[in-house]
Amino acid sequence: MTVRYALREIRTHWRDRQWWRKRFLSRVVAPYYTRFGGPEGDPLASLEWDTVLLLDACRYDLFETVYEDRGLPGELGERTSMQSGTPGYLAENFAGDSFHDTVYVTANPYVETELPEDTFHAVDHVWRDAWDDDAGTVRPEAVADRALDAADRYPDKRLIVHFNQPHTPFIGEEQVAGRGMDAIRQTAMDESGPDPRDRLQTPFERLGSGDLSYAEVWRAYLSNLEVAWDSVERLLTELDGLTAVTADHGNAMGEYASPFPIKVYGHPLGILIPALTRVPWHTFQNGERRDVTADPPERTDREVDADTEQRLRSLATPSEACVLARFGHTIHHALPGLTCERRGANPRSVPSEYDRRDPETRERGSGQRRLSRVRYT
């Protein structure tokens, strides 16, 4: 970062409390958690399960609320996620290793862009042909259908089923206005980068700025989880073996980034607070456990086409793309021309002054925490 850039940013945003919050989180809080560590979690593959139903951005108390109202077969527990966003979650749990006894069914394009194609035995990218343009996401019913197909096709494999809900956009009965996936896509496609003051806020950012109440956002967030509840229950009762329902991360709604007196909204990468890392771990065994074997991965075409690019842009803000690219992820290949801290800068040119690891430990899968700095542009 140049002094000229810093002065221009301060001159532009000095009255913007949201901007100052984000900058403090990215420059101070995230590096603090990287250096001193947040709560430690166990890699997903090390846990006992035959199938994992992964709810995107589902904090524990949200799940608990719907569970108490609607119930599910099995037993509710909790665990600690290893990161506060999907790209970091994938990196911490799967990067640098192979899981050829596992098939991944996903509504989220990050699985394609963030992991090598041979990480799993097979991946079913549901978002490629089941994307609902009106909703701006993949509906849970489509994911459940594909999960059952995968279970029939791969009876001797573990199964990970990644839903997009309750991540925004909110498509349940209770909805609030805010930046949806289409708006994020348009922002990311503008190489020059729009003025951040003109960017439509997410519901969680609107909560932080006082435009929405906690109750309004919570009801819409809750309703979005309810959209997926029937599909989750269907898979619990129809899939054989031990199934776990969990989440990659949560969403912060004004909780403090302890030990700092600053509130967090949404799920910025590297902010390892309980609201973002405390997730459900609900288990139910239906019949006998699955006999699992590892086999060579099935080959797929990894070229990122126009649809992939569009949907990836829908899920990542430009700032998230920049921080991921800086840490050696592949998103910069799919999102050319993104603006990082300097307009027109290549994401790889962003300095890595907060990467405290020596070169020998910078390889993916080293076991070190990799996502240490959040970018907001």
N, C-alpha and C positions, 0 to 999 in steps of 0.2 A: 504494500500500500504506500503510495506517495503522499508527501505532506500536502501537496496541492489537492489530491483527491480527498484526503481527510477533511481539509478545510472546506472544500466545496460541499461535501456531504453534511457537515455540521451546519454550514450556512443555509442549506436547503431544508434541513429537518430539525433545526434546533428547538422548535416548539412542538415537535411531534413526540408525544410520550411513548407511543407504540414503537417508534423507531429507536429511541433510546433504550427501551426494554430489550428489543431484539439485539441491538449491538452489545449490550452488557452480557446477555446470555451467550452470544457467540464469542466475544473477546475474553470473557472472564469465567463464566460459569462452566461452559463446556470444557475448556482446558483444565479447570479445577477438577472436574470429575475424571478426566483422563489421567491426570497426574496422581490424584489421591484415591481414585476408584469410587464407584458407586456400589450398590448392592450386587453381590455376585449371584449369578444364576447358573443352572446346569444346561449344557447343550441339549437340544431337543432329542437328538438321536440316542442319548444316553439313558433316556427315561423309558419306562415300560409302557408300550402301546403297540397296537396293530394298525390303527387308523388314528390320525389326528385331524380334527376339524378346527381349522384356524380362522378365527374371526378377526378381521382387520380393525385395529384401533378400538378394542373393547376392553375398557378398564374393569377391574374386578367388581366394584360396587354397582356398576351398570348391569353386569351379568347377574349379580346376586338379586337385584331388584326384580328383573324379569323372571328369574328362576322362582322367587318366592311367590310370584303371582301366577305363573303358568306351569311351573314344574318341568322336570325332565326325569327320565329313568336314570338311576345311578346315584353317585355321591359327589357332592360339590366340595372342592378344595381350591387351593390357590398355589401359585408359584411365582417366581421372579423372572421376568424376561431379561435378556442380556442387552437389549438396546431399546431406544425410544422411537424408532421409525422402521418401516419395512426394509429399506435397503441395508440399514445397520443390522437388523435382525437376521437377514439372509447371510450377511457377511460373517457375523459372529457364530452362527449355527452351522453353516455349510461350506463357506469358502475354504479352498485349499484342501478339501477332502472329497471322497467319493462315497456315494450311498446307493450302490447298485442293487440293493434289496428293497428300494423304495421307489414308488411312482408318485409324482406330484401333479395334482389336478388344480389348476389355478385360474382365478378370475383376475389376477393382478399381473400386469406385464413385467414387473420388476424381476420376476424369476428368470425371464429370458435375458434381460439386459445385465443382470448383476452376477450371474453364475455361469460357468462353462457348461456347454451342452452335455458333457458326459458326467455331470455331478450326480444325476439320478439315473435309474434304469430307463425311465421314460417320463416325459412331461406332457400333459394335456393342457394346451394353452386355450382355455375356454373363451377368453376374451377375444380371440381372433375371429370367431364366427358366431358368438352369442352375445355380442355387445348390443345393448339397448340404447340406441341413439337418443331416444326421447328422455330416458332416465339418466343418461350419461354415465352408465355403469353396467355391470353384469348382474342380472337378477339372481337371487339365491336358488330359485327353482332350477335354473339351467345348470348351475354348478352341481346341485344334488343329483340331477339326472346323469351327468357325466361321471360323477363319483361312483355311482352304481355300475355304470358301464365299465369303468376301470377295474372295479372289484371283480367283476365277472371275467374280464380279460386277463387280469393278473392275480389269480387267486393265491399265489405264493409270494406276494410282495406286500411290504408295508405301504400304507397309503396316506398321503398328506393332502387335505382338501382345503384350499385357501379361498374363503369367501371375501368379497369386498366390504360387506356390511359388518359393523355399523359405521364404517368410514363414510365421510361425506362423498357424494351428495345425499342429503336426507330425502328419502323417497317414501317414507312411511306416512301414516295419517296425519301426524303432527309435523309440519314443515316450517322452517324459518328461511327468510331470504338471506343470501350470502353468496360468496364466490363458489360457483359450482365447477365441475370438471371442464366444461366448455370454456369458461372464462380463464381458467388456468392454462388451458391449451393455447388460447389466443395470446396470453401473456408470454408464454415460452416461445412462441413462433416469431415474436417481434425481435429481430436481431438487435435493433437499436436500444431496446429496453424502454418500456413506458415509465413515466414518472411514478415512483412508488406511491405518491399521494393519490394518484388516479386509479390505483389497483383496487378492485372490489375485494372487500375483506371476507374471510371465512366466517362462519357463525361463531367460532371460538374467538377469533380476533374481534368480532363485533361485541362479544361479551366483554373482552378486555377493554374496549374503548367506551363501554357503557351504552352502546346502542341497543343491546339485548340484555334481558335479565337472565340470571342463572336458571330460573325456572323455565323460561322459554327455550333455552338451548338444551337443557336437560330433557325436557319432554320430547323434543325433536330427535335428540340422540337416542333416547330410550325407544322411541317409535321405530327408528331405523334398525335397531337390534331385533325388535319384534317382527319386522319384515322377514328376517332370516330364521326365526325360531322354529317354524313348522318344518323347514328344510333340515335344520339340525336334528330335530326330534325324529324325523323320517330316517335319516342316516343312522342315528343311534339304534333304532329298532330293526333296521333292515340289513345292516352290515354285521357280519360275523366277527367274533373276536373282541378284543379289548379296545374300545374307542375312547379317546380323550378329546374334550372340547376345551380349547384354550385361545389365546390371542398373541399376536406378535408384539403388541404394545398397547398403551392406553391413550387417553387424551387428557390434558391438563385443563382445568377450568378455574384457574386463579389460585392454585396451590403455590406455596412459596418454594423457591429453589434453595432449600437449606444448604449451607448456613447463611445464604445471602438474603437480604430483605427485599426480594423481587419476585413478583408473581409470574407464573408461566401459563400460557394459553396455547392449545393445540398440542402438537407432538414434535417439537424441534429435535433434530438429531443430537445425540450426545448429552442430553439433559436427563440424568438418571435419577429421577425422583419417583417416589412410590406411585403417584398418579399415572406415571408413564410406564412403570416396570412391574407393578402388581397386577397380575392377570389371573383369570380363572384357570382351574385345572379340574374339570369335571369328568369323571370316568364312569364307564358302564361296560360290563362284559356281557355279550350276547352269544351264548354257546361256547364252543371250544376256541382256544387261541389258534391263531393262524400259524402254519408251518412256513417259515420265511426262508427263502434262498436268494442268493445274489447271482445275477447273470450280467453279461456284458450289456452296456447301454444300447438302446435303440438309437439309430442316427436320424437326425432331423436337419432340415435346412435352417441355418441360423441367420440368414440375411435379414436384416431389419428393414421391412417394407414400409410403405407409407402409412398403412393402418397401424402398425406397431408404433411408429413414431408419434402419430396423433394420440394414441391411447396412453403412451408413456408421458407425453406432454400433459395429458389430463391429470396424471397422478403426481407429478412433481412440479414444484415451483422452480423457477430459474435458480433461486438460491440453493435449493436442495440439490439440483443438478450440479452446481458448481462445487459444493462440498464433497459430493460423491466422486466427481471427476478428480478432485485434488488427492483423494485417497486411493487412486489407482483403479477405480471401478470403470466400467465400460459405458456408462451412460453418455459420455461425451461423444461417443461414436454415433449414437442414435439421435442426439440433439445438437447438431452442428450450429455454430453461430450464437450460442447462448452468451449472454452478458454476465460476467462475474463482477468483480469489484471495479474493473475498468471497462468502459463500454467497448465491446468488440473483443475483449480479452479471451484468449483460449483458456478453458478451464484448467488445463495442465500447467498454465503459467502462474497460477495462484500460489504464493509462497507457502511453504509448509513449516513455518517456524514453530508450530505447536506439536509437530511430530517428534517426540522426544526419543524415539527408538533409534538405535544405531542401524546402519544399512543391513547388517546380517539378519535383523529381526523384522525387516519391513516386508518380507514376502507374505502374501495372503495365506491365511491359515496358520500364522505363527502363534496364535493364542493370545497375542497382545490386543489391547483395545485399539481399534483403528479409527473410529469416528470421533474426533475430538473437537471439531470446530464447526459451528453452524454458520451458514452464510445467509444473509438476508440482503436482497438488492432492491 
